[in-house]
Amino acid sequence: MIEVLDLTKVYGSTRAVSGLSFHAEPGQVTGFLGPNGAGKSTTMRVILGLHAPTSGRALINGVAKRDLRHPMREVGAMLDATEVQGGRSAFDHLQALAHAGGLSSRRVVHVLEEVGLTGAARKRIAGFSQGMRQRLGIAAALLGDPGVLILDEPVNGLDPDGIRRLRALLRSLAAEGRTVLLSSHLMTEISLTADKLVIISHGRLIEDTTVAQLQARFVGDVLVRSPHATRLAGVLEAAGATVRRDTAAETIPRSAAPSAGEEELLVTGLSAAAIGDAALASGCAVHELTPRRASLEESFLELTR
């Protein structure tokens, strides 16, 4: 597992991380989130022994990275997929890493297939697209078949198929009992992949939770479709709700498009049951009443505001 214990990292007069503590446990994908400059990359670099902590500790399987007996077999990481020698082929790049870690060529062939780069194995990296470089970086992280995996923005540049493959791969690795720490700004992808969320801001922990628990804390709105929308809006506002009309139909999940004469309202501050009761008491017909849970993106923005 990964343990970050009261970690502080200071660069000159800049405090990048301040008293940060969290765990990333086996069998889970842990989403590591925060605004730009929150300290995510610094934290991952300290975990991997690339930067020394000012105080506190960052441990992998109970020890610092430098004290791991077989580091490539215990932890794999991708922080920057561009840091490769462009003159080499993908196979030769991974072969050099495998040789340094005492790994066989069979493992190189396996990880190239796992990330979908078999057809480009003998091509020079200099000609790779960003997405292909991302796949190569992920292959390098997987090379030692490690129990701990740390990835920083791994879906950057990937096409939809690459994103789907990576999501399935990370979920399968966690299901095998491995520890996966995943940093990304793509909230939709995190919501589909992560079991747990660690959210930081200004170098400090602000939330250690799950996707479902976070979303449950931030109430979404209720979509109401009614032929008496104007009258119903007045009734709901009098009851303390905030009501707005939203004509951007493509942004609202619904079971059917509005019929002629119907209008749609987005209501916050009242539950769906309370809205239904108010509509009944006022004699307003309601054709749809759909509670909408806050998205992970909405919850994250509210939390880090």
C-alpha positions in Angstrom: 0.0 0.0 0.0 0.9 3.7 -0.2 1.1 5.7 3.1 1.6 9.4 3.2 2.2 10.5 6.8 2.2 14.2 7.8 4.1 15.0 4.6 5.4 18.6 4.1 7.5 19.7 1.2 8.9 23.3 0.9 10.8 24.7 -2.0 12.5 27.9 -0.9 9.6 30.2 0.2 6.9 28.0 -1.4 5.1 25.4 0.7 3.9 22.9 -1.9 2.6 20.2 0.5 1.7 20.9 4.1 1.0 18.2 6.7 -0.6 15.8 4.2 -1.7 12.3 5.3 -3.6 9.6 3.4 -3.5 5.9 2.5 -4.0 4.2 -0.9 -4.9 0.6 -0.2 -4.7 -2.7 -2.1 -7.7 -3.7 -4.1 -8.7 -0.1 -4.9 -8.2 2.6 -7.5 -7.6 5.8 -5.5 -8.4 9.0 -7.4 -5.9 11.7 -6.4 -7.6 15.1 -7.2 -7.0 18.8 -6.7 -6.8 22.1 -8.6 -3.7 23.0 -10.5 -1.0 23.8 -8.1 -2.6 21.8 -5.3 0.5 19.7 -4.7 -0.4 16.4 -6.4 2.7 16.0 -8.6 4.9 17.0 -5.7 3.3 14.4 -3.5 3.8 11.7 -6.1 7.4 12.6 -6.7 8.1 12.4 -3.0 6.4 9.0 -2.8 8.6 7.8 -5.7 11.8 9.2 -4.0 12.4 11.8 -6.7 12.1 14.6 -4.2 13.1 14.4 -0.5 10.4 15.4 2.0 11.0 18.5 4.1 9.3 16.6 7.0 7.0 13.6 7.3 7.2 10.3 5.4 5.9 8.7 2.2 6.0 4.9 2.2 5.4 2.1 -0.2 4.7 -1.3 1.4 5.9 0.2 4.7 9.3 1.5 3.5 10.7 4.5 1.6 11.1 3.9 -2.2 14.8 3.9 -1.9 14.7 0.9 0.5 12.6 -1.4 -1.7 14.6 -4.5 -2.5 13.2 -4.9 -6.0 11.7 -1.5 -6.8 10.6 -2.2 -10.4 8.7 -5.3 -9.3 7.1 -3.5 -6.4 6.1 -0.1 -7.8 5.5 1.2 -11.4 4.9 4.8 -12.2 4.2 7.2 -15.1 4.6 10.9 -14.3 5.6 12.3 -17.7 5.3 10.2 -20.9 7.5 12.6 -22.9 10.6 11.8 -21.0 11.9 9.1 -23.4 14.7 8.8 -26.0 13.0 9.5 -29.3 15.6 7.7 -31.4 14.8 4.3 -29.9 11.9 2.0 -30.9 9.2 1.3 -28.3 10.5 -2.3 -28.0 14.1 -1.2 -27.5 13.1 1.4 -24.9 11.2 -1.2 -22.8 13.9 -3.8 -23.4 16.5 -1.4 -21.9 14.3 -0.9 -18.8 13.7 -4.6 -18.6 17.4 -5.4 -18.7 18.1 -2.9 -15.9 15.4 -4.5 -13.8 16.4 -8.1 -14.5 13.2 -8.8 -16.5 12.8 -10.9 -19.6 12.0 -9.9 -23.2 8.7 -11.9 -22.8 7.5 -9.3 -20.3 8.2 -6.5 -22.9 6.1 -8.3 -25.5 3.3 -8.8 -23.0 3.1 -5.1 -21.8 3.2 -3.9 -25.4 0.2 -6.1 -26.2 -1.5 -5.0 -23.0 -1.5 -1.3 -23.9 -2.2 -1.9 -27.6 1.2 -1.0 -29.0 2.2 -4.4 -30.6 1.9 -3.0 -34.1 4.2 0.0 -33.3 6.8 -1.9 -31.3 9.6 -1.4 -33.8 8.7 2.2 -34.7 10.9 5.1 -33.5 9.3 6.9 -30.5 10.1 10.3 -32.1 7.2 9.6 -34.5 4.7 8.7 -31.9 1.6 10.7 -31.2 0.9 11.9 -27.6 -1.5 9.1 -27.1 1.0 6.5 -28.3 3.6 8.0 -25.9 1.0 7.7 -23.1 0.5 4.0 -23.9 4.3 3.5 -23.9 4.6 5.2 -20.5 1.9 3.0 -19.1 3.6 -0.1 -20.5 6.9 1.0 -18.8 5.0 1.4 -15.5 3.6 -2.2 -15.9 6.8 -3.7 -17.0 7.8 -5.2 -13.6 4.3 -6.5 -12.9 4.2 -4.3 -9.7 1.8 -4.5 -6.9 1.6 -0.6 -6.7 0.9 1.6 -9.6 1.2 5.5 -9.7 -0.1 7.3 -12.8 -0.3 11.0 -13.3 -2.8 12.1 -16.0 -2.5 8.8 -17.9 -5.5 9.4 -20.3 -4.0 12.6 -21.8 -4.0 12.2 -25.6 -5.7 8.8 -25.5 -8.5 8.1 -28.0 -11.8 6.7 -26.7 -10.6 3.1 -27.3 -7.4 3.8 -25.4 -9.3 5.3 -22.5 -11.7 2.4 -22.4 -8.8 -0.1 -22.4 -6.9 1.8 -19.7 -10.1 2.0 -17.5 -10.6 -1.8 -17.8 -6.9 -2.4 -17.1 -6.8 -0.4 -14.0 -10.0 -1.9 -12.7 -8.7 -5.4 -13.3 -5.4 -4.6 -11.6 -7.2 -3.4 -8.5 -9.4 -6.5 -8.6 -6.2 -8.6 -8.4 -5.4 -6.8 -5.1 -3.0 -4.2 -6.4 -2.8 -0.6 -5.2 -3.5 2.0 -7.9 -3.1 5.8 -7.4 -4.5 7.8 -10.3 -4.2 11.5 -10.7 -6.4 13.1 -13.4 -8.4 16.3 -14.2 -11.0 14.3 -16.1 -13.8 14.0 -13.5 -16.0 11.7 -15.6 -13.2 9.2 -16.0 -12.3 9.3 -12.3 -16.0 8.7 -11.5 -16.0 5.6 -13.7 -12.7 4.3 -12.5 -11.9 5.2 -8.9 -13.2 3.5 -5.7 -11.8 6.1 -3.4 -11.0 9.8 -3.7 -8.3 11.8 -2.0 -8.8 15.5 -2.7 -6.2 18.2 -1.8 -5.9 21.9 -2.2 -3.0 24.2 -1.4 -1.0 21.2 -0.3 -3.5 20.1 2.4 -6.0 17.3 2.5 -9.6 18.5 2.2 -11.4 15.2 1.6 -10.8 11.4 1.9 -14.0 9.7 0.7 -15.7 7.7 -2.1 -17.3 9.0 -5.2 -20.8 8.1 -3.9 -20.3 9.7 -0.5 -19.0 12.9 -2.0 -21.9 13.2 -4.5 -24.4 12.5 -1.7 -23.2 15.5 0.2 -24.0 17.9 -2.6 -27.6 17.8 -3.6 -28.5 18.2 -7.3 -31.6 19.7 -8.7 -34.9 18.2 -9.7 -36.1 18.3 -13.3 -39.8 19.2 -13.5 -41.8 19.0 -16.7 -45.3 20.6 -16.6 -47.8 22.3 -18.9 -48.4 24.7 -15.9 -44.7 25.6 -15.5 -45.2 29.3 -14.9 -47.8 28.9 -12.2 -45.9 26.0 -10.6 -42.7 28.0 -10.5 -44.4 30.7 -8.5 -45.8 28.1 -6.1 -42.4 26.5 -5.6 -40.6 29.8 -5.1 -43.1 30.7 -2.4 -42.3 27.5 -0.7 -38.6 28.5 -0.6 -37.2 26.8 -3.7 -34.9 28.2 -6.3 -36.4 27.7 -9.8 -34.9 28.3 -13.2 -36.0 27.5 -16.7 -33.4 25.7 -18.8 -33.9 25.6 -22.5 -30.6 23.8 -23.2 -32.3 20.4 -23.8 -29.1 18.6 -24.6 -27.8 19.3 -21.1 -30.7 17.7 -19.2 -31.1 13.9 -18.9 -34.7 13.0 -19.5 -36.9 10.1 -20.4 -38.6 12.0 -23.3 -38.5 15.4 -25.0 -41.0 18.0 -23.8 -44.4 17.8 -25.5 -46.2 20.8 -27.0 -47.3 23.2 -24.3 -44.9 21.8 -21.7 -42.0 23.6 -20.1 -39.1 22.4 -18.0 -38.0 23.7 -14.6 -34.8 23.0 -12.7 -35.6 23.2 -9.0 -33.3 23.3 -6.0 -34.1 23.6 -2.3 -37.1 21.1 -2.3 -37.1 17.4 -2.6 -39.0 15.6 -5.4 -41.7 14.5 -3.0 -42.2 18.1 -1.7 -42.4 19.4 -5.3 -45.0 16.7 -6.1 -47.1 17.6 -3.1 -47.0 21.3 -3.9 -48.0 20.6 -7.5 -50.9 18.5 -6.4 -52.1 21.1 -3.8 -52.0 23.9 -6.4 -53.7 21.8 -9.2 -50.6 21.9 -11.5 -50.2 18.8 -13.6 -46.7 17.3 -13.6 -45.5 15.1 -16.5 -42.0 14.4 -15.2 -40.3 14.7 -11.8 -36.7 13.6 -11.9 -34.2 14.1 -9.1 -30.6 14.7 -10.5 -27.7 13.9 -8.3 -24.7 16.3 -8.4 -22.0 15.1 -10.8 -18.5 14.5 -9.5 -17.3 17.6 -11.3 -20.0 19.7 -9.6 -19.2 18.2 -6.2 -15.5 18.8 -6.7 -15.9 22.4 -7.7 -18.2 23.1 -4.8 -15.7 21.4 -2.4 -12.6 23.2 -3.7 -14.2 26.6 -4.2 
